[in-house]
């Protein structure tokens, strides 16, 4: 049977019984399915399709009694069932699987809007399934099955009723569906809908809270991603997008009061969907060192990208590439948990590499809304509403508006652009000075998200000369505000003309270096990548050195977080490109740390940066550094491994470093003028 997690919503896969299935096993499976359908009806809520589901479950319940009676009669063996009965029961078994899927989908929290608008097709599916059961019952040889007469009569009544039951939609459902489509039409014309009309729709669907809306949004986004990944029809994608816009708008406008969990709790829940401190290197295939697109796990428990492990096996290998242990089987299991994390991390824009994953949700997050009028209209109306709350609302209303903006701006480029056009950036930047830590944290996160958009970067940079961002960076009430400000500087620094201006703001670079020393792990990482971007402008090199960055970066090389070590190595590699930077690195204890990292760490990107730093140090330090490196006997073998197994860039750097180690040790050091004068004085 197809697992529920592998199927699209409202698709009804089913697996027929195998040939030669025993009557006892078939009856046992039918009993389990019937009980499962009844249990779904008991525990789930059905705001729509209520009457149809109730009738279907009633009929399933009558048949369940029949199956239990037959199964219990001979202790589960039922050896005397005729072949024609097995054929009929097999058809019912297939139908029951599909009925269970359909009942679950109709009762799923978060899918209520979609089920409402799919009422016609849902009703049609129920009609087909119930009548397929009736057809199977018509040919079931009841006379040959030894059960009480009253049980047989109940089965006959079910078969008769199945042909006569009315599967028309509930008139109330049709009325609400019509009202919902009317609101979507208003959004297309950018007309704000009546709040009372939205409230009536939500009440009918039992969507009663902010969290209920959030569940609907998450479901719709999942369906959009799935529809895009399989090239779903434009009508379906447009309808899903419009519904998402409706719920986003309703969540902000109708549910002005927050849930009892409060904004902070909601933020925590939202952040928990994607852990902040995952090591991205764990998502690289051990064979190719590329980010995995389709991770699978082999019998030894190791995970590889499907394409690379398939090639490994096709070459005749029957061992695990990492452990070397024999593979008990060449089958592998999809690692769906890891795949979801990879997809979520892409959505969060945490992948700053050039790698990509073919992910429908990424297409949704970047490209979907602009061409869909209802969705675009809903978002524009919502952005205007939220900015109005920021400008003139109470503190509670501002907290709620910031939360909505923070969520809205998280992934979708179009939605970020709408917020910028609506004038959200200046109001959010003013809230960087708020004495309310929740408001400040939310505002800095929202500005960070807006700074990922080209118009957002312009709006943030040109407002008060970065004063609000600098205030949050240096005086943020909590670590979240400070690390968000550092990340904002990272995105602003992607604009060439901004790098120079940011560096000329005297407090920015010292504040980033201070965050390297005292920040959270995420804060240190954000500070490091911001410094990397600022160093793209050569004039910022001496300012980073003067702020004491090298000592802090070298200290962080001992961290157990390989991703943080990699970011610090990237900064050191950029600084080592200039003689002054290389000299300061040589004056620290960095060389021993660099050699240790190169030998012991598995982080491929970090090793590349490590090789880059060592190259520059050998050039700047001459024979002194070469001699020091030659005293490490395991260094050259490690470099040879990198040449044979590393990326092309790492291989070139390792080859260059080996050539430097083989050159004449008497080569002079290339030191900056100040260092040369200092050596002369010592002499």
N, C-alpha and C positions, 0 to 999 in steps of 0.2 A: 504493500500500500504506500502511496506517495506521502511523505511527511508533510505535516501542515505548514512547516516553515519554508518548504520548497515550492509552494503553490501561490499563484496570484489570488487575490481576494475575489470572491464570486466565481472562481473557476472550480470545477468539481471533478477532480481526478478520482479514479477508482480502479481497484485491481480485482479481476475476477478470481474465483477459487481455482486452484490448480486442477489439472485433470486427475481423476482418481481420488479426489478428496474424500475422506471418510464422512459419512453422515453425521457422526458424533461431533467431529471437528467443525463441520459447517454449521451445525445447530448451535454449538458453543459460541462461534463467532457472531452469529445472528443475535444471540442473547446479549452478548457484550455490546454490540452496536445499538440494539434497542434500548438497553439501559443507559448507554451513553447519550443517546438522543433525548431521553426523558430527563436525564440529569442536567443537560444543557438548558432545557426549557425551564427547569426548576430554579436554576441559579442565575440565569441571565435575564435581562430586561428587554422587552420588545416594544419600543415606542411606535414602530410601524410594523406592518405585516402581522399584527397581533392575532387577528381572527384566523388567518390562513395557517400560521404556525401552530396555533392551538388545535385546529382540526387535524393537521398532519400528525402532531404528536399523539393525539387521541387514537388515531388509527394505528400508529406504531405501537402504542401501548396494548391494544387488543391483540395484535400479531405477536407481541412479546409474550403474552400469556400463552398463546398457542405454542410458540417455540419452546418455552420453558416446560410446558406439559409434555411435549413430545420428547424433549431431551431427558427429562427426569424419569420418563416411563421405563426405560431400559438401562438406567444408570449411566446414560450418556453414550451408549453404543448405537442405538437406533439402527440395528443391522437390517431390519426388515423394510426400510424405506425403499420404494421402487425407484428405478432410474429416472422416471419422469418427474418424481418429486424432487430429486436432486437437481435436475435442470431448473425447475421453478424456484427452488430455494436459492440457487446460485444467482438467478436474476434479481431476486429480492435482496440478496447480500450486496450486489453492486449498487442497487438503488439506495439501500440504507447508508452506504458510505457517503453517497452524494447528498442525501438528506442531512446527514450529520454535519457535513461541511456547510451546507446552506443555512441550517439553523444556527450554527455557531456564528456565521458571518452576519446574519440578521440581528443577533444579540450582542455583537461586538461593540464595546464602548470605544468611541472615537470614530466609528464608521457610520454614524446615524444619518448624517446629511447625505452621504453617498448612497446608502441604502434607500433613503427617501426618493432620490432622483432616479434610482434604478428600479423603482417599484414594479414597473411593467415587466421588465425582464426577470425579476425575482419571482413574481407571481407566475409567470410562464414556466420557469424552471420547476417550481413546486408542482404545477399542473402536470408537466411531463413526467416527473418522478412518481407522483402518486398514481398516475394512470399506468405507468410501467409496472408498478407493484400490482395494480388491479389486473393487468394482463397476465402476469405470472400466477396470480391467485386463480384466475379463470381456468387455467390448465393444470392446477395443482390437484392431484388425485386424492381429495379428502376422504373419499370412501375407503381407500386402502390404508389410511392412517388411523391407528387405534387410539383415539382420544375421545373424551366425553362428547355427547351429542351437542350440549350447549356451547362447547368450545368451537365445534365445527360450524354451528349456526352463527356465532359471532364473526368468524372468518368470512362466511358468505355475506353477512351484512356489510362488513368492511369493503369487500370487493364490489358490492353493489353501490355503496355510498361513494366510493372513490370515483365512479363514473359520473356521479350527479352533483358532487360538491361544487360550489361556486368559488372560483378563484379570482374574482374581480377585486380590485383594490378597494380599500376602505375609503369612502367618500371624504372623510376628514383628512386622510393622507393626501388625496388628490388636491384638496383645497390648499393645504399647506405647501405642497410642491409647486402649485401655481403661484402662490405668494412669493416663494423663494426665487422662482425664475423671473418674476416681476422685479424683484430687488436687483438681481444680476443685470437686468436690462437697464435699470437706473444707473448702476455703476458704469455701464458702457457709455452712458451720456454724461458721466461725472456729476450725477445728481445725488446728493446725500440722502439715503433712505430714512424713512420714519422709524424712530427708535421703537415705538410701540409695535410696529409690524415685525421688526426683528425679534422682539421679545416674545411675541406669540409663536413664531416659528421655533425658537429655542425651547419654549415651554412645552410645546407639543412633542419635541424630540427628547425631552428630559435632559437638556443641556442647561445646567443650573448654576454653573460656577466658572470662574476663570480657568480652573484646572480641567474642567470638562471641555472647554474650548481648546485648551492646549492639546488634549488628546486628539481632538478632531484634526487640528493642524498637523500634528505629527503623522497621523494616518494618511492624510491627503498628500503630504510630502513624500511618504513612502510609495504611494500609488503613482504619483507623478514620476518619481525616479524609475519605477518599474515600467511605466508606460513609455517613457523615453528610451529606456534601454532595449525595449523590444520594438521600437518604432511604432508606438500606438497611434491610433487615429487622431486627427486634429480635433475632432469633436470631443472625444474623451478627454484629451489633454486640456482643451479650452474649458471644459466643464469642471474638471478637477481644479484648475487654476482659479477659476471664478469662485468656486466654493471656498478655496483657501483664503482668497481675498475677503470674502464675506465673513468668515470666522475671525480672521485677524481684526477686521473692523469691529465686529460685534464684541470681541474680547475686550477691546479698549473702551468702546462707547457704552455698551450695555452693562458690563460688569465693572463699574468704576471702583467699587469696593473690592479690595484684595481678598483672597482666601485667608482663612485663619492662620495659615502657615506664614503669611507675610511675604514681602518682597525679597527679604534676605534669603528666606528658606527656598523661595522659588528660584532665586539665582543659583543657590547651591544645587538644587535638583537639576537645573539646566546644565550647570557645569559638570555634574557627575556623569552626564551622558558621554563626555569625552574627557578621560583623565588628563590632567595637566602635565604630569611628569613621566610620560611614557618615553622610553628610549627608542627613537626612530630606527636605530640600527637593528632592533629586534624584528623589524618588518622587512629586512633584506634577506633574500635567498642566500643561504650559505654557499651555493654553487656559483651563482653569477654575481653576487653582491649587489644586485639590483632590487629595487622595491618590488615586493611580490604583488602580482595581479590576481592570482588564483591559488592561494596557499592550500597545500594539502599535507597531511601528516602520514608518515610511513610507520611500519610496524615497530620501529625502535623508539617512536615518540618524537622524532625530529620532524620539523616542518620545512618544506621546500616549495618553490613555485612549481606549479604542475608541469609547465613546459620544460623546465630544466631537469626535474627528476625523471620525466618521461624520456628525455634524450639520454640521460645517464643509464637508464635501464635498457634502452634500445641499443646502446653500445655494448651490451653484454655484461654489464656490471650487476652483481647481486649482493652488494654490501651497502651499508649506509655511508654516504660520503663524509659525514661528520664523525661518527663513532667508529666506523670501520667494521661494525658488527654485521654478521650475515642477516639479510632480510628474510624473515620467515615467510613472507608473502610479498608479491609485487603489487598487490592492491594498496590503495591509499584512500584516506578519508578526507573530504573537504573540511578545512578549518574555518567554519563559518564565523566563529567569534572573532578570529584575527582579521578576516576579510571585512567584517563590519567596522572594526576599529580603524583599519586602513581607510575605508570610505569616509568615516566620520572625521578622521584627521585631515583628509583632503578638504572636506567641507569647512573645517575650522581654519583653513589657510595656514596650517602649521607646517606644511611641507614647503620649505623654501628652496628645495632643489629643483632641478629641471625635469625630474621624473614625473610621469603621469600615469593615471589609472583610467581605463575606459569605464567610466561610471556615469550612469544615467542621471544620478542625483547631482553630480557636478554640472552636467548640462543644464539641469533644472535651475541650479543656483545661479548660473551665469546668464542664461540666454532666454529664459522662458517668458517672463511677464510682458516685455515691451510689445509683443505682437498680439496680445490677448486683451481686448478692450475691457471686459468686465473685471479681470484681475487688476489691470493697470489702473482703471478708474477707482477701484476700491482702495488700492494702496495710496493713490494721490489724496483721496479724501481722508484717509487715516492719518497721513503725514501732516496735513493741515490741522486736523483735530489735535494731534499730539503737540505740535509746536505751539498752538494756542494755549494748551495746558502749561507748557513750560514758561510761557511769557506772562500768564496772568493767573495761574492756578495757585491753590494753597500748597503748603509743603507736602502734604499727603498726595495731592494730585500730581505734583511734580515728581515725587518718588515713583508713582504708578506710571507716569508718562515716560520717565527715564528707563524704567524696566521694559516697557513696550518697545521703545526705540532701540534699546540694547539687543533685544531679541530680533527685532525686525532688520537691524543692520548687520546681523551676524554673518550671513552667507551670500545674500542676493545682491548683485551689483546694481540692478535696476532699483531696488528698494533703497539702497544707500544713496543713489542719485536723486531719488524723490525726496528723501529727507534733507539733502543738501539744498535742493531747489526750494524746499519749503522754509528754509532759513533755520534749521535746527542747530547748526554748528555754533553760532555765537551764544545762544542760550545755554547750550551744554558746556561751553568753555567758561561762562560765568559761574556755573555750578562747581567748577574746580576749586573755588574759594569757599565752598559751603562748609560750615562747621558740623554738618551731619555726615558722618562717615559713610553711611549707606548711599546717600545722595551723591557724595563725591566719588565713591567707587563706581557707581553706575554711570555717572557722567563721563568719567575717564575711560571706561570701557566703551561707551558709545562713541566717543570721539576717536578712540583707537580704531573702531570699526569703520567710521566715516573716512579716516585717513587712508584707508585702503582704496578709496575711489579717487580718481584724478581731480575731480571738482572738489571733493572733500579735503584733499591735501591743500589745495589753494585756499579754501575757506578757513581752514585751521591755521595755516601759516600766516595769513595776512591779518588775522584778528589779534590786535594788541601785541604784535611782535613776539609771539610765543610766551608771553608772560604767564597766562594761565597754565600752560603745559609745564613750564619751568617751576611754577609754584607747586604743582602736584608732584613733580619729580623730587623736589627738595623738602617740601613740607607736607606731603600727603599724610593724612591721618592714619592710614593703614598701608600695609605693604602692597595691596592690590592697586591702589591709586598710583604709587610710585612706579611699580613695574609696568602699568598701563601707559604712563607718561613716557617711559623709556621706549616702549614698543611704538608709540606714536612718533617719536623722533626717528626711529628706524624707518618707518614708512615715509615720513617727510624727507628723509635724506636720500630717498630714491630719486628725487628731483635734483638734477645737477646744480642748478642755481641756488637751491636752498642749502646745500651742504656748506658752502662758504659762509652764508649768513648765520647758520646755526653755530658753526665753529667760532664765529666772531662774537656770539653772545657768550660773554666770559664765563658764566656760571654753568653752562650746559655740560661741557666735557668733564670738569671736576665733579659735577653731580653724578654723571654716569660712572665715573671711576669710584666714587663713594658707594654707589649701588653695587658695584662689583665686590666691595669689601663687606658691606653690611646688609645687602638685600637677601630676599628669599632666593631659592634656587631659580625660580622663574624670573625673578628680578635680575639676578646675575646674568642669566642667558639673554634677557632682553637688552641689558646694558652692553653686553659683549657684541651682539649683532648690530646695535646702533653705532657702536664705535667702528665696526667694520665698514659700515656704509659711510660714515663721516671721513674715514681714511681714504676713500676714493678721491677726495680732494687733497692733494699733496700738502697744501698749506696747513692742514689740521694735524700733520704728523708731529711737529714740535710741541703743539698744545697738548696732545695726548701724552707725550713723553713727560712734559713739564708737570702734568697732573699726577704723575706717579703710577701710571697704569701698569708698567711692566712688573713691578713687585707684586701687585695684586693678581695679575694674570699668572705669574709663575707660581704663586701660592695655590691658585685654583687647579694647577696641573695635578695636584695630589688628590683631587676629588674622585669619589667612586662613581660619579655620574659621567659616563663617557661622552654623552652629548654636550654637557657643559665644558668638558675638557676640549672637545673638538672646536667649540666656539672660541674658547680662549686661544687655542692654537692658531685659529684663523686670524685673530687680531695680532698675535705675535708674528705670524708670517707676513702680514701687511707692514708691520713696523720694521721687521728685519730687512725689508727691501731698501731702506735708507741706511747709509753707514752709521748715522747717529743712533738709530734704533738697534741695529745689530750690535753696536758697541755696548749699549746699556744692557742688552740681553746677556752678552758675554760677562758683564760685571756681576750678574745675578747667578743663582744656582741653577739656571735653566738647562744647561747642557746635560747634566746627569738625568734630569727629569725627562728631557726629550728622548734620550737614548732608552730610558726605561719604558716610556710609552711606545716607542717604535718596536721594542722587543716583545712587550707583554700584552699590549692592547689588541683587541680584535676589531676596533672601530676603523673601517677603511678610509673614510673621509679624514678622520683625525690623523691617520698615518700619512696621508698626502700632505697635510699642512705641516706635520712634524718634519717630513723630508725637506719641505720647502725652507723651513726655518734653519735646519742644519746646513743646507746648501749655502744660504746667505751668510751663516756664521763662519763657515769654512772660508768663504771668499773674504769676509771682513777680518777674521782672526788669523788667517794664514796658518803657518806651521803649528802654532800653539794649539789651535782647535783640532787640526788634523792629528797631531800626536795624541791628544786626549781621546779622540775617537778610536784611534788604532789600538788603544789599550783595552778596548772592549772586544773580546774575541768573538762574541756571538753576533756582532753587528753586521759584518759582511755576509754571513750566511742568511741573516734575516733580509738583507737587501736583495740577495739573489732570489729568495722566495717571492719578494714583492715584484721583482722583474718578471718572474715566470707566471705568477698567479694574480697580480694586482691589475688595476685599471691601466689603460695606456698612459695616462698622465702620471700615475704613481710609478710605473715602470721607467718612464723617462727620467723622473727625478732620482729614483734609486740608482739608475745607471750613471747619471751625472755625479752623484755623491761618491760612488765607487771610483770613478775617474779622478775625482778630487783627492780621495784618500791615497791614490797611487802616484800622485804627482810629487815633485821634489819637495821635501819638507822644509826646505830653506826659503820657500816663496814668502815674500814679505806680507805683512798684514796690511789691509786697506782700512785704516782707521780715520775717523773724522779729524779735522784739523785740531780741535781742542784736545782730543785724546793723544794726538802726536806730540803736542806741546807738553802734555803731562808726562809722557814717557821720556821726553828729552830732559825734563827737570829731574826725574828719578835717576836717570843715568848720570 
